[in-house]
Amino acid sequence: MAFPSYATGTVAVANGATVIDGTGTIWSGVNVRPGDDIVIAGHTVIIEDVTDETHLVIDAWPYTTVTAGAAYKIVQRSPLRFVGGQAMADVSALVAILNGMGTIYAVTGEAPDPSIGEDGQYALKTNTGLWKLWLKVAGVWVAQGNPAGTSTNRGAWDSATDYIASDMASRLGSSYIAKAPSTNKPPESNPSFWDLVAAKGDPGSQGPQGAPGTAATITISSTTTLPAGSNATVTNLGTSSAASLAFGIPRGEQGAQGVQGLQGQGLSYDASGTLAERANYDGQTTGYAFLQTDVSPFRLWVKASNTSADWAGPTPIGASVPVLSMGSIADPVIATFSCGSIA
């Protein structure tokens, strides 16, 4: 039974070259694999690697140059094509990687089991809480803090907080990252436990003056009299820029009773009657008083001189005299009364 082959496209290769160039070829992982043979111009060489669909890597071509357009054939007999061959190659590659980087153990508890691992290997906890990393040194797992990129920002530094490596904290305007576990070690004075990440910046320059704001307004909404002895109040019923104030002003306490004034003298007059009856007394002397009783309020007339019918007055008696809108009083006597004499 012959080996399967692949021969799509053409090739070219120079004497001593380590790369075969293809034209119209599709050298995929199925059509060509490392370990297959390629036959060109009757010469056979082993394919070392497949770069892409048009380039193959070989040992230096020991034959004469083959110009572009030459026919070729891939004989598909690489060991990787047999059952288990590729698997063994993959296992070998994986083992090489592990030997190069070391094993990392997954840890779910607070610390790795002391019985596992060898010196130089790592253990990593990622299942809950903060990630933690350990390195085995002299047979003992040594905590390495948080892995890079998993720092925890603890906010403002607190003397009561237990910090671990890679914790971030701020203090006095600067930011720090923990280098080792610590408690009550202020970052700015403990460089063996903390590294400065970002120092507090200097004050910036003053910015440009802003545009003038809208002037505030104040209006008086109301004024209320409060009970005597209470505290005065001011309530803003508006906003901070458009205040509407409601005042509460306590009433003053009642003052002490004043001294009683002198007793006034009663009204004294010589005669009384109607205005018409006043004529009976026109001949009286100066100071004679006549009380007119046919009107309300009563009116007091006084002889201004010894001349007959020379009466002064009248003065209203026993009632208040209107002092506003005097022109509305029809009585010609009261309408001419002088308000200026009323206190």
C-alpha positions in Angstrom: 0.0 0.0 0.0 1.5 3.3 -1.1 1.7 6.4 1.3 -0.8 9.1 0.5 0.6 12.2 -1.2 -0.2 15.9 -2.0 1.0 17.8 -5.0 -1.2 20.9 -5.6 0.7 23.9 -7.0 4.4 24.3 -7.9 7.6 25.0 -6.0 11.0 26.7 -6.3 14.1 26.3 -4.2 17.7 27.6 -4.5 20.8 25.6 -3.9 21.8 25.8 -0.2 18.3 27.4 0.7 16.5 26.2 3.8 13.1 27.3 2.6 11.0 25.9 -0.2 8.6 28.5 -1.8 5.3 27.3 -3.0 2.9 28.9 -5.6 -0.8 27.8 -5.5 0.0 25.5 -2.6 -2.1 24.8 0.5 0.4 23.5 3.0 -1.9 23.1 6.0 -1.5 20.9 9.0 -3.4 18.2 7.2 -1.7 18.3 3.8 1.8 18.7 5.1 3.3 17.9 8.5 6.9 18.0 9.9 8.4 14.6 9.1 6.8 14.2 5.7 9.1 13.8 2.6 9.0 16.2 -0.4 10.2 15.1 -3.8 11.5 17.7 -6.3 13.2 16.9 -9.6 13.8 13.4 -8.4 15.4 14.5 -5.1 13.8 13.7 -1.7 14.3 15.7 1.5 12.6 15.6 4.9 10.3 18.6 5.8 11.5 20.0 9.2 8.6 22.5 9.7 5.5 24.1 8.0 5.7 27.9 8.2 2.5 28.7 6.4 0.5 27.6 3.3 3.4 28.5 0.9 6.6 28.0 2.8 8.3 24.8 4.1 11.5 24.6 6.2 14.1 22.0 5.3 17.8 21.3 5.8 19.9 23.2 3.2 18.9 22.1 -0.3 22.1 20.2 -1.5 21.1 20.0 -5.1 21.0 22.4 -8.0 18.6 25.3 -8.0 15.0 24.5 -8.9 13.4 27.5 -10.7 9.7 28.6 -10.1 7.0 26.4 -11.6 8.6 23.0 -10.8 6.4 20.1 -9.9 6.7 18.4 -6.5 5.1 15.7 -4.4 4.6 15.5 -0.6 4.8 11.9 0.6 2.7 11.9 3.8 4.7 9.4 6.0 5.5 11.6 9.0 5.5 9.7 12.3 3.0 12.3 13.6 0.4 10.9 11.3 0.4 7.5 13.0 -1.8 6.7 16.0 -0.3 8.1 19.2 2.5 9.9 17.4 1.0 13.4 17.7 -0.2 12.7 21.2 3.4 11.8 22.3 4.7 15.0 20.6 2.2 17.1 22.5 3.0 15.4 25.8 6.7 16.0 25.2 6.0 19.7 24.5 3.9 20.0 27.7 6.5 18.3 29.9 9.2 20.6 28.5 7.0 23.6 29.4 6.4 22.4 32.9 10.1 21.7 33.5 10.9 25.2 32.3 8.4 27.1 34.4 7.8 24.9 37.4 4.5 23.5 38.7 1.9 25.9 40.3 -0.3 24.2 42.8 -3.9 25.4 43.3 -4.7 26.0 46.9 -8.1 26.3 48.5 -7.2 26.7 52.1 -5.3 29.4 54.1 -1.9 27.8 53.2 -0.6 25.0 51.0 -0.2 21.5 52.3 3.5 21.2 53.5 3.8 17.7 51.9 3.3 18.9 48.3 5.6 20.7 46.0 9.4 21.1 45.7 11.7 24.0 46.2 11.2 26.7 43.6 7.6 25.8 42.9 4.6 28.1 43.6 1.1 27.7 45.1 -1.7 30.0 44.3 -5.1 30.6 46.0 -7.8 32.2 43.9 -11.1 30.5 45.0 -12.3 33.0 47.7 -11.2 36.3 49.2 -7.9 37.9 48.3 -5.6 35.9 46.0 -2.5 34.6 47.7 0.8 33.4 46.4 3.4 31.1 48.0 7.0 30.0 47.0 8.5 26.8 48.5 11.9 27.6 49.9 14.0 25.0 51.8 10.9 22.8 52.1 8.6 25.5 53.5 5.9 27.4 51.8 6.7 31.2 52.1 3.9 33.7 51.5 4.6 36.1 48.7 1.5 38.3 49.2 -0.9 39.1 46.4 0.1 38.2 42.9 1.0 41.1 40.6 -2.2 42.8 39.3 -4.3 41.7 42.3 -3.5 44.5 44.8 -6.3 45.4 47.1 -7.1 49.1 47.8 -7.7 49.4 51.5 -8.5 53.1 51.3 -7.1 55.5 54.0 -4.4 53.9 56.1 -5.6 52.7 59.5 -3.3 51.8 62.5 -5.7 49.0 63.5 -5.7 47.2 60.1 -3.6 44.2 59.4 -2.0 44.8 56.0 -0.4 42.2 53.7 2.0 42.5 50.8 0.5 44.2 47.8 -2.2 46.0 49.8 -2.7 49.6 48.7 -3.4 52.5 51.1 -3.4 56.3 51.1 -1.8 58.4 53.8 -1.4 62.2 54.1 -2.3 62.7 50.4 0.1 60.1 49.1 -0.5 56.4 47.9 1.6 53.4 49.1 1.8 49.7 48.4 2.7 47.2 51.1 5.9 45.3 50.7 5.4 43.0 53.7 2.7 42.2 56.3 2.4 45.0 58.9 0.2 46.5 61.6 0.4 50.1 62.9 3.4 50.9 60.6 2.7 54.4 59.1 3.7 54.2 55.4 5.6 57.5 55.3 8.0 56.5 58.0 8.3 52.7 57.3 10.0 52.2 53.9 10.8 48.6 54.8 7.1 47.8 54.8 5.7 50.3 52.3 6.7 51.6 48.9 5.6 55.0 47.7 3.4 54.8 44.6 2.3 58.4 44.1 3.4 61.4 46.2 1.0 64.1 47.2 1.0 66.8 44.4 1.8 70.4 44.9 -1.1 72.9 45.0 -2.1 73.9 41.5 -2.1 77.5 40.2 -5.2 79.6 40.7 -7.7 79.2 38.0 -9.3 82.1 36.0 -11.9 84.2 37.7 -15.4 82.9 37.0 -18.2 84.8 35.4 -20.2 87.0 37.9 -23.1 85.1 39.4 -26.7 86.1 39.6 -27.3 88.5 42.5 -29.3 86.9 45.3 -32.7 88.4 46.3 -34.3 88.7 49.7 -38.0 89.4 50.2 -40.0 89.5 53.5 -42.8 86.9 53.3 -44.5 87.7 56.6 -44.1 89.0 60.1 -46.0 87.2 62.9 -46.3 88.3 66.5 -45.3 85.6 68.9 -46.3 85.2 72.6 -44.3 87.3 75.0 -41.1 85.5 76.3 -40.7 83.3 73.2 -37.7 83.4 70.9 -37.7 85.3 67.7 -37.7 83.2 64.5 -36.6 83.6 60.9 -37.7 81.0 58.3 -36.5 81.0 54.7 -39.5 80.0 52.6 -37.5 80.4 49.4 -34.0 79.3 48.3 -30.5 80.3 49.1 -30.3 82.6 46.1 -33.9 83.9 46.3 -34.7 84.1 50.0 -38.2 84.7 51.2 -38.1 85.4 55.0 -40.9 84.8 57.4 -40.2 86.6 60.8 -41.7 85.8 64.1 -41.3 88.7 66.6 -42.2 88.0 70.3 -44.7 90.5 71.8 -43.2 92.6 74.6 -44.2 91.8 78.1 -46.9 94.0 79.7 -45.3 96.9 81.5 -45.9 98.0 85.1 -49.0 100.0 85.8 -48.3 103.7 85.6 -48.9 106.3 88.3 -52.6 107.4 88.5 -53.1 110.8 87.1 -54.9 113.7 88.7 -58.6 113.6 88.7 -60.0 115.8 86.0 -62.6 118.4 86.6 -66.1 118.0 85.3 -67.6 120.1 82.5 -68.8 123.4 83.8 -71.3 125.6 81.9 -73.7 128.4 82.8 -76.7 127.4 80.8 -77.9 124.8 78.3 -80.5 124.4 75.6 -81.1 124.5 71.9 -79.1 126.6 69.5 -82.1 128.9 69.2 -82.3 129.3 73.0 -78.7 130.4 73.0 -79.9 133.8 71.8 -81.4 134.4 75.2 -77.9 134.8 76.5 -76.3 136.9 73.8 -76.0 139.8 76.2 -73.8 137.9 78.8 -70.3 138.9 79.6 -67.0 137.4 78.4 -66.5 133.7 79.5 -70.2 132.9 79.8 -70.6 129.2 78.8 -73.7 127.8 77.0 -74.1 124.0 76.3 -76.1 123.3 73.1 -78.0 120.0 73.7 -80.1 119.7 70.5 -77.2 118.0 68.6 -75.0 115.0 69.1 -72.4 115.4 70.3 -73.3 118.4 72.5 -71.5 121.7 71.8 -70.1 124.2 74.2 -70.3 127.9 73.3 -68.4 130.6 75.2 -68.9 134.4 75.0 -65.7 135.7 73.4 -66.4 139.3 74.5 -69.0 141.5 76.1 -70.3 142.3 72.7 -73.8 140.9 72.1 -74.0 137.5 70.3 -70.1 137.2 70.2 -69.8 133.5 70.9 -66.6 131.4 70.4 -66.9 127.8 69.5 -68.5 125.5 69.3 -66.5 122.7 71.1 -68.0 119.1 70.7 -68.7 117.5 74.0 -69.0 113.8 74.9 -68.0 112.1 71.5 -65.0 111.7 69.2 -64.6 114.0 66.3 -63.8 112.5 62.9 -60.3 113.6 61.8 -60.1 111.9 58.4 -62.1 112.8 55.3 -63.4 115.9 57.0 -65.0 117.0 53.8 -67.6 114.2 54.0 -69.2 115.8 57.1 -72.2 117.9 56.1 -72.4 119.8 59.4 -70.8 123.2 58.6 -69.8 123.6 62.2 -67.9 120.4 62.6 -66.6 120.6 59.1 -64.7 123.8 60.0 -63.3 122.3 63.2 -59.4 122.5 63.4 -58.0 119.0 63.6 -54.6 120.3 64.3 -55.5 120.8 67.9 -56.2 117.1 68.5 -53.2 115.2 70.1 
